[in-house]
Amino acid sequence: MTILRHSILAAMCVLICLCSKAFSQPASPGPTPKPAGEIDNKPITLTLDVTKPGRTFAGIGGNFRLQNPTSDPPVIEYNLENLRVAWGRVAMPWNVWQPDENTDPIEAAKAGQINQNVRQSMEMAQKLAQRKIPFIISIWAPPSWALQGGSPGGRSGGGGGENQPPQPTQRFWNLKQLGSTPAGSFYLPVTCDGSAVACVAFGDIANGVYAVHLVNNGAARPATLTGLPANLRELRVYVTDSQRGMKEGDRIPATSGTTQFTLDTASYTTLIGGQ
């Protein structure tokens, strides 16, 4: 499910020259380049419709597949402790669980002959179950005898340096901010009259809690959100960008179902009201 869209605004300065001129003649200073065009910082209006709830938003999920036995466990633990994980997926290393079609892996496991990768993967599943996180078990690497020719298609590796504590990236904060959507919320229609801004909204109507997520792919601009419940008085504001990770700002007031605020340049902003 792709909720967030991040435009990578590439500003590339390309110098093309003939090799003979580049080495035989000194470069002469040319005119100073100046930016052209107008900055799109026009105000936008967002319209929310709380009368047409759609499907339920359960939350975010992820793959809890152990590929690097050193760096993966602390990263997984950090995510489980700091994200509201609604779903999970773990790996069953079938290629080392039953490398030979004619052997019984269950009997081997009962005899204490169980591969360490299999053990760690099943312990990962146990950890999710203990946290009451629903999960599925998938196979990334089947044994060679189970393929129609070729070799198992597993992949190895993992990010992060050894003996280094996990450092949350902007992607982590994007997911955490999205995961702040109240559990059990329903999708709510929301429209925006600005092409540089993507938006999505959810609402826990029974408890009067609403969340609006906005990705501004352009310059900073004023924004007006209409269609909020009339009894909503204020909203919390969270922003993630290249410098901030789900940073909470000043709360913004709402009057008669309308609120006004500023979307920062190239930012992901979430408004939550009713908490």
GUGU-245545 format. One record per residue: y, x, z of N, C-alpha, C in turn; residue in one letter. Coordinates in steps of 0.2 Angstrom, whole numbers, plus 5000, padded with zeros to 4 digits. Layout:
BEGIN
YXZYXZYXZA...
# end
This chain:
BEGIN
499450045000500050005000500650045000M501050044995501650084994502250044997T502450055003503050025005503650065004I503650125005504250165004504250204997L504950204994505050234988505550284989R505450354988505950404989506050434982H506650424979506850454973506950534975S506650574971506850644971507450664966I508050664969508650674965508650754963L508450764957508450834955509050854952A509350904955509950934952509851004950A509651014943509451074941509951104936M510151174938510551214933510151254929C510051244923509651284918510051334914V509951404915510251454911509851474905L510051454899509651474893510051524889I509751584888510151634884509651674880C509851704874509451744870509351814874L508751844874508651904877509151964875C509251964868509652014866510352014868S510651954869511251944871511351954879K510751934882510751944890510752014892A510452054888510352124890510952174886F511252154881511652194877512352174879S512552114881513252104882513352074890Q513852094893514052074900514151994899P513951964904514151894905514851874906A515151834902515851814903515951754907S516351754912516451694916516651634912P516251574912516451514909516851474913G516951414911517351364915516951334921P517251324926516951304932516651234931T515951224932515651154931515951104936P516051044933516350994938515850934937K515750894943515250834942515650784938P515250754934515450694930515150624933A515550574931515250504933515550484939G515350424941515650394947515050394953E515250404959514750394964514650324965I513950304965513850234967513750214974D514350194977514350184984514550104985N514450064980514649994981514249964986K514649914990514349874995513749834992P513249824996512649784994512549724999I512249674997512149615001511349605001T511049595007510349575007510249505010L509849475007509749405009508949395011T508949375017508249365021508149295021L507449275020507249205020506649195025D506849175031506349175036505949105036V506049065031505749005031505049005026T504949065023504349075019503949135021K503649135027503249185029502649195024P502449255023501849275019501249305023G500949355020500349385024500549425030R500049435034500149465040500149545039T500649575043500649655042500249675049F499649705047499249735053499549795056A499849835051500049905054499849955049G499950015051499750075046499050105048I498750135043498050165045498050235041G497450265042497450335039496750355039G496650415035495950445035495950495041N495450495045495350535050494650575049F494750615043494250655040494350725043R493850755046493850825048493650875042L494150915040494050965035494151035038Q494651045042494751105045494651095052N494051125055493851115062494351145067P494851185065495351215069495951175069T496251165063496951135063496851055063S496351025061496350955060496350915067D495950935072495850895078496550895082P496950945082497650935086498050885082P498050885075498450845071498250775072V497650765072497350695073497550665080I497450705085497650685092498350675092E498750715089499550695089499650635086Y499350615080499450555077499250495081N498650505084498350445088498850435094L499150485097499550475103500250455101E500450465095501150445093501250395088N500750375085500850315080500450255082L500650195080500250135081499750125076R499150155076498650155071498350095071V498350055066497949985066497249995063A497150035058496550045055496450125054W495750135053495550205052494950215047G494850275045494350285041494050355042R493450365043493150425045492550445040V492450505040491950525035491250535037A490750515033490050535035489850585030M489750645033489550705028488850705026P488750655022488050645019487650705016W488050745013487750805010487450855015N487650855022487350895027486950855032V487050785031486650745035485950735032W485850735026485250725023485250765016Q485250835017485250875011484650865006P484050855010483450845006483250775006D483150745000482950675000482350655004E481850695005481250685007481150695015N481750715018481750725025482050665029T481850655035482150605039482750625044D483350615042483850645046483950615053P483650555054483650525061483150565065I482550575063482150615067482350685068E482650715063482950785065483550775070A483950725070484450725075484150705082A483650665082483250655089482950725092K482850765087482550835089483050885091A483750865090484250905092484550945086G484250925080484450965074484950925070Q485550925073486150895069486650935068I486850935062487450975059488050965063N488451015065489051015069489550975065Q489650975059490150935055489950855056N489350845056489050775057489250745064V489150795069489250775076489950765077R490450805074491150795075491350735072Q491150715066491350665062491150595066S490550595069490350535072490750535079M490850585082491350585088492050555086E492250575080492850545078492850475078M492350445075492250375075492150345082A491850375086491750355093492450355096Q492950405095493550405098493950345095K493950325089494250265086494050205090L493350195090493050145093493350135101A493350185104493550185111494250165112Q494650175107495350155106495450085103R494850055102494849985099495249985092K495150035088495450035082494950025077I494949975073494449955068494450015063P493850035060493750085055493150075051F493150105045492650105041492350185040I491750185038491450255037491350265029I491650315027491550325019491250395018S490950405012490650465010491050495005I491350555006491650595001491250644998W490650665001490250724998489550694999A489250664994488550654994488150714993P487450714994487050764993486950774985P486750834983486650844976486050794973S485550774977485050734974485250664973W485850644976486050574975486550564970A486750624966487150624960486750624954L487150594949486850594942487050654939Q486750714941486950774938487650804942G487750864942488350894945488150914952G488750934956488650954963489150904967S489050904973489450864978490150874977P490550824977491250824975491650824981G491450854987491850864993492450914992G492950914996493450964996493550985003R493851045003493951075010494651095011S494751125017495451145018495851105023G496351125025496751085029497451115030G497951075032498651105033498751125040G499251165040499451185047499251255049G499551295052499351365054498951355061G498451405062498051405067498451425074E498251395079498551405086499251385086N499451335081500151315081500151245083Q500551215088500651145089500851105083P500651045082500851005076501550995076P501851005071502550985070502650925065Q502950875068503050815064503450825058P503250805052503750805046504050745045T504450745040504850685038504350625036Q503750645033503250595031503050565038R502850605043502650575049503150525052F503850545052504350495054504350435050W504250445043504250385039503750335041N503150365043502550315045502650285051L502950325056503050305063503550245063K504050255059504650205058504350135055Q503950145050503650085047503150055052L502750095056502350075061502650035066G503350045067503650005072503749935071S503549915065503549845063503149805069T503349755072502949725077502249695074P501749715078501049695076501049615075A500649595070500549525069501149495065G501649535063502149505059501949485052S502349435050502249405043502749435038F502549445032502949465027503449415026Y504149435025504649385024505049405017L505149355013505549375007506249405008P506449455005507149485006507349514999V507949494997508249524991508849564992T508949604987509549654988509849654981C510549654981510949654974511149724972D510849774975510949844973510349884971G510349914965509749944962509550004966S509950034969509750104973509450094979A509350024982509150014988508449974988V507949994991507349954991507249924998A506949864998506949835005506349795006C506149785012505549745014505649715021V505449655022505549625029504949595032A504849595038504349565042504649525048F504249475050504449435056503849405060G503949415066503449385071503849325073D503749275069504149215070504049175077I503449175079503249145086503649175092A503749245091504049285097504749295095N505049275089505749295087505849365086G505449405083505549475082505549485075V506049525072506049535065506249605064Y505949635058506049705056506249705048A506749745047506949745040506949825038V506649845033506549915031506949925025H507349975025507849995019507750065017L507650075011507650145008508250155003V508750195005509350205001509250264997N509150254990509050314986509750344983N510250324986510950344983511350364989G512050354987512550374992512650324997A512950345003513150305008513450235006A513350185009513650125007513650065012R514150025012514149965017513649915015P513349885020512849835018512949775023A512749715020512749655024512149615023T511849595029511149565029511349495031L511049445027511149375029510449345030T510449285032509849245033509449255039G509749295044509449305051509449245055L508949235059509049175064509649175067P509949115068510649105071510649125078A510149125082510149145089510049225090N509949255084509849335085510549365086L510649405091511349425093511449495092R510849545091510949615090510349635087E510349695083509849735081509849805082L509249835084509149905084509149935078R509449995077509450035071509050105072V508650115067508250185067508350215060Y508450275060508550315053508150375053V507850385047507450445045507750475039T507850535039508050575033507850645034D508150685030507950755030508150795036S508650765040508850795046508650755053Q508450695052508350645058507650615057R507250605063506650575063506650515067G506650455064506750395068507250395073M507850425072508350425076508650355078K508750335084509050275086509750275086E510150235083510850235083511150175087G511750165086512050115090511850045088D511750005092511549935090512049895086R511849855082512349815078512349745080I512949715080512949645082512749595076P512549535078512349485073512749425075A513049395070513449325071513249275066T512949215068512849165064512349185058S511849225060511349245055511549305050G512149335052512349395048512549455052T512349515049512549575052512849625046T513249665048513549715044513449785047Q513249835042513149905044513249955038F513050015040513150065034512450095033T512250105027511650145025511850215023L511550265027511750325025511450355019D511750405016511450435010510750455010T510350435005509650455005509250455011A509250395014508950385021508550325021S508150325026507650265027507850235034Y508150175033508450135039507950075041T507850065047507550005050507949965055T507949905054508349855058507849815062L507849815068507349775072507749735077I507649665077508049615081507549575085G507749555091507349515095506949545100G506949615101506549645106506949655112Q
# end
